[in-house]
Amino acid sequence: MTYHSIYLDPPPPPGWPWKRLALAAVLLIGTGVGVYFLFWGGNQKRADALRDCRQGKLAQAEPTLIEVLNRHPEDTEVRNALARAYTFDNRPADALPHLSKLLEEQPDNVELLKLRMEQHGKLKQREAEYADLRRLIDLGAADDKLRKSGVGLAFSVGRFAEAAKLCEEALQNEPRDRGLRLLMANILRARGDDDGAGKLLDEMIREDPKNYNALLLRGVLHDENGRPEKAVEMLWRVYHEDPTRKRTCGYQLSLALSKIGQEEEARKVLAEVRRLQDVDLVNEAIKGQPENFDLQVRMAESLLKDGHTADGLSLLQFVLKKEPNYSPAHLALAAQYEKEGKTDLAARHRQLAGKK
């Protein structure tokens, strides 16, 4: 029987089975090589990026690691490496999502909780920061130092009962700690126990009559409880003796002075408080741009306009000390001296403003 009596198609050329097998082998080998390079090449790229990341080369490793996570979000090794690198690189906003994802799978991981708490702190996310601290306390993983820091944190987010408990525990270890005792006085006041707060503050003032933090809070408590005369006595001391608290204390002092009929004195104190506020705003504005003389001159002119003559003149002199030929500063000084009737000084600075 011939081939044509069975198949309609023409017979294959001689040797056709071997050619087909050879073609299949080539395709199989090609596919295997492709899979090998896809799998092992990808793995090598991941391994190289992890190595770079752990060696501090985040910028070089980050694109690859993000690509790996996009394809394999369950890759905890890569996520862990990225999270730690971001924390080390001071990128809390980038670290937080990865730390939170890792903690979903390991909610009791103390190291990760501490890392996330730090990132929340850097971003001033106090509620979330305190939540992580509470978790650490519940796990028994918070040492005395961490628990002590939790007192102020609990107070700042309005958890006064918890703050009081943490503070009491901390005071058992450090009963004479001034910061803790002052914080306890603030906690007592926030919880409505003015008598308890006052008693603690009086004790602190007897121990150190120059404890200006205690004097300030005690004065505020006296004023809030209808004793403005006693408030003025204590607040005057803080206002005159501690320049660092002059602005904070001055406002409270002006309120107490008004209540005992010393309106003129209250206005003077309040004017000084506003001057200090304006100066602080100016200093904050120019702090990040120390070489921006145009900004500094404008800030000086603003101070002069608001009646803060000494501060405005001081700032202009500061600019000229750094850049003696800066014309806008000379012109601002000339305008101020002319306003004060000091025509000779005004003319001198106008002449200096014209020099190149």
C-alpha positions in Angstrom: 0.0 0.0 0.0 1.4 3.4 -1.0 1.4 6.6 1.1 -1.1 8.3 -1.2 -3.7 5.5 -0.6 -3.8 6.5 3.1 -3.1 10.3 3.2 -4.4 13.0 1.0 -1.4 15.3 1.6 1.8 14.6 -0.3 4.4 12.6 1.6 7.0 14.5 3.7 10.5 14.9 2.4 13.0 12.3 3.4 14.3 12.8 7.0 11.4 14.9 8.1 11.0 13.5 11.6 14.6 14.5 12.5 14.1 18.0 11.3 11.0 18.4 13.5 12.7 17.0 16.5 15.6 19.4 16.0 13.3 22.4 15.7 11.4 21.4 18.8 14.7 21.0 20.7 15.8 24.5 19.6 12.5 26.0 20.8 12.7 24.2 24.1 16.3 25.3 24.7 15.4 28.9 23.8 12.4 28.9 26.1 14.5 27.5 28.9 17.2 30.1 28.4 14.6 32.8 28.4 13.0 31.5 31.6 16.4 31.2 33.2 17.4 34.8 32.4 13.9 36.1 33.4 14.0 34.3 36.7 17.6 34.2 37.7 18.4 37.6 36.1 15.5 39.2 38.0 16.6 37.5 41.2 20.1 38.8 40.7 18.9 42.3 40.1 16.8 42.1 43.3 19.8 40.8 45.3 22.1 43.5 44.0 19.5 46.2 44.9 19.1 44.8 48.4 22.9 44.8 48.8 23.1 48.4 47.7 20.2 49.4 49.9 21.9 47.8 53.0 25.2 49.6 52.1 23.5 53.0 52.1 23.1 53.4 48.4 19.4 54.0 48.5 19.2 56.3 45.5 20.7 53.5 43.4 18.6 50.7 44.8 15.3 52.3 45.3 13.8 52.1 41.8 14.5 48.4 41.5 13.2 47.6 45.0 10.0 49.6 44.3 9.6 47.7 41.1 10.0 44.4 42.9 7.4 45.4 45.5 4.9 46.5 42.8 5.2 43.0 41.3 5.4 41.1 44.6 3.9 43.1 47.5 4.3 40.1 49.7 8.1 40.4 49.6 8.8 41.3 53.2 12.5 41.3 52.9 12.5 44.0 50.3 9.8 46.0 52.2 11.8 45.7 55.4 15.0 46.9 53.7 13.2 49.9 52.2 11.5 50.9 55.4 14.8 50.8 57.3 16.6 52.7 54.6 13.9 55.4 54.6 14.2 55.8 58.4 18.0 56.1 58.1 17.6 58.6 55.3 15.2 60.7 57.4 12.2 60.1 55.1 9.5 59.3 57.6 6.6 59.8 55.2 8.1 57.2 52.9 9.0 54.8 55.7 5.6 54.8 57.4 3.5 52.9 54.8 6.1 50.1 54.7 6.4 49.9 58.5 2.6 49.8 58.8 2.3 47.0 56.2 5.0 45.0 58.0 3.2 45.5 61.3 0.0 44.1 59.9 1.7 40.8 59.7 3.8 41.2 62.9 1.7 43.4 65.2 3.9 42.6 68.2 7.2 43.3 66.6 8.8 45.7 69.2 11.6 46.9 66.9 9.1 47.8 64.1 6.8 49.5 66.6 9.6 51.7 67.9 10.7 52.6 64.4 7.1 53.6 63.4 6.7 55.6 66.6 9.8 57.5 65.8 8.5 58.3 62.3 5.2 59.5 63.7 7.1 61.7 66.1 9.2 63.3 63.3 6.0 64.1 61.5 4.4 65.4 64.7 1.6 62.9 64.4 1.1 62.8 68.1 -2.0 60.6 68.3 -0.4 57.9 66.2 2.9 58.3 68.1 1.1 57.8 71.4 -0.8 54.8 70.1 2.4 53.0 69.3 3.8 53.9 72.7 0.7 52.5 74.4 1.2 49.3 72.4 4.8 49.1 73.5 3.7 49.6 77.1 1.1 46.9 76.9 3.7 44.5 75.5 5.9 45.3 78.4 8.6 46.6 76.0 8.8 50.2 77.2 11.7 50.9 79.5 11.7 53.7 82.1 13.0 56.3 79.7 10.3 55.6 77.1 7.6 55.5 79.7 8.8 58.9 81.1 8.7 60.4 77.6 5.1 59.1 77.3 4.0 61.4 80.1 4.3 64.5 78.0 3.0 62.7 74.9 -0.1 61.5 76.7 -0.7 65.0 78.1 -0.3 66.6 74.6 -3.0 64.4 73.1 -5.4 65.0 76.0 -5.1 61.6 77.7 -4.9 63.2 81.1 -5.8 60.2 83.2 -3.2 58.1 81.4 -0.6 60.9 81.7 -1.2 61.1 85.4 -0.7 57.4 85.9 2.5 57.4 83.8 3.7 60.4 85.7 3.1 58.8 89.1 5.0 55.8 88.0 7.9 57.9 86.8 8.0 59.9 90.0 8.4 56.8 92.0 11.8 56.3 90.3 12.7 60.0 90.3 10.7 61.8 93.1 12.6 65.1 92.9 12.6 65.4 89.1 11.5 69.1 88.4 10.3 68.4 84.9 8.0 65.6 86.0 6.7 67.5 89.0 5.9 70.5 86.8 4.2 68.2 84.3 2.2 66.7 87.1 1.0 70.1 88.2 -0.1 70.8 84.6 -1.9 67.5 84.5 -3.7 68.2 87.8 -4.7 71.6 86.5 -6.0 70.1 83.3 -8.1 67.6 85.3 -9.6 70.4 87.4 -7.6 69.8 90.5 -6.3 73.4 91.0 -5.7 72.9 94.7 -3.5 69.9 94.1 -1.6 71.7 91.4 -1.1 74.7 93.6 0.1 72.7 96.5 2.7 71.0 94.4 3.8 74.3 92.8 4.1 76.0 96.2 6.3 73.1 97.4 8.6 73.5 94.3 8.9 77.3 94.8 9.8 76.9 98.4 12.6 74.5 97.3 13.8 76.9 94.6 12.5 80.5 94.7 13.9 81.0 91.2 12.0 78.1 89.6 10.5 80.4 87.0 8.4 77.6 85.3 6.7 76.9 88.7 6.3 80.6 89.4 4.7 81.2 86.0 2.2 78.4 86.3 1.4 79.3 90.0 0.8 82.9 88.9 -1.6 81.7 86.2 -3.4 79.5 88.7 -3.8 82.4 91.1 -5.3 84.6 88.3 -7.6 81.8 87.1 -8.9 81.4 90.7 -9.7 85.0 91.4 -6.5 86.1 93.0 -5.0 88.6 90.5 -2.9 90.4 93.2 -1.0 87.3 94.0 -0.7 86.5 90.3 0.9 89.9 89.5 3.4 89.4 92.3 4.7 86.1 90.8 4.3 87.0 87.2 6.3 90.3 87.6 9.2 88.3 88.9 9.2 86.0 85.9 8.7 88.9 83.5 11.7 90.9 84.9 14.1 88.1 85.9 13.7 85.5 83.1 14.0 87.0 79.5 13.4 83.6 77.9 9.8 83.7 79.3 9.1 87.3 78.9 6.8 86.9 75.9 4.9 84.0 77.4 4.6 85.5 80.8 3.9 89.1 79.6 0.4 88.3 78.2 -0.7 86.6 81.4 0.8 89.5 83.4 -1.1 92.1 81.3 -4.4 90.2 82.0 -3.8 90.2 85.8 -2.7 93.9 85.8 -5.9 94.9 84.1 -7.9 93.0 86.7 -6.4 95.1 89.5 -6.9 98.4 87.7 -3.3 98.9 86.4 -4.5 99.5 82.9 -1.5 101.7 81.8 1.0 99.2 83.0 -1.0 96.4 81.3 -0.8 98.3 78.0 3.0 98.7 78.3 3.5 95.1 79.0 1.2 94.0 76.1 3.1 96.4 73.7 6.3 94.7 74.7 4.8 91.3 74.1 3.7 92.3 70.6 7.2 93.7 69.9 8.8 90.4 70.9 6.3 88.6 68.7 7.1 90.8 65.7 10.9 90.3 66.3 10.4 86.6 66.5 8.5 86.5 63.3 11.2 88.5 61.6 13.9 86.3 62.9 12.0 83.2 61.7 11.5 84.7 58.3 15.2 85.4 57.7 16.6 82.4 59.5 16.5 80.2 56.4 17.8 83.0 54.1 20.7 84.5 55.9 22.1 86.1 52.7 18.8 87.5 51.5 19.5 91.1 52.3 16.5 92.4 50.4 14.3 90.4 52.7 16.1 91.6 55.8 15.8 95.3 54.8 12.1 94.8 54.2 11.7 93.2 57.6 13.7 96.0 59.2 11.4 98.6 57.5 8.4 96.7 58.9 9.8 96.8 62.4 10.4 100.6 62.0 6.9 101.1 60.7 5.4 99.3 63.7 7.4 101.5 66.1 10.1 99.0 67.0 12.8 101.5 66.2 15.8 99.9 68.1 15.1 96.5 66.5 14.7 97.9 63.0 17.9 99.9 63.2 19.8 97.0 64.6 18.7 94.8 61.7 19.8 97.4 59.2 23.2 97.8 60.8 23.5 94.0 60.8 22.9 94.0 57.0 25.5 96.7 56.5 28.0 94.9 58.6 27.8 92.0 56.2 27.4 94.1 53.0 28.7 97.6 53.7 27.7 99.0 50.2 24.1 97.6 50.2 22.2 100.6 48.9 18.6 99.6 50.1 19.9 99.4 53.7 21.5 102.8 53.5 18.3 104.3 52.0 16.2 102.7 54.7 18.5 104.2 57.4 18.4 107.6 55.6 14.6 107.6 55.7 14.4 106.7 59.4 17.0 109.3 60.4 15.2 112.0 58.3 12.0 111.1 60.1 13.8 111.6 63.4 15.2 114.9 62.3 18.8 113.7 62.1 19.4 115.3 58.7 23.2 114.9 58.8 23.0 111.1 59.3 20.2 110.9 56.7 22.4 112.8 54.1 25.4 110.6 54.9 23.5 107.4 54.2 21.9 108.8 51.1 25.4 109.6 49.8 26.6 106.0 50.7 23.6 104.6 48.9 24.8 106.2 45.7 28.3 104.6 45.8 28.9 101.6 43.7 
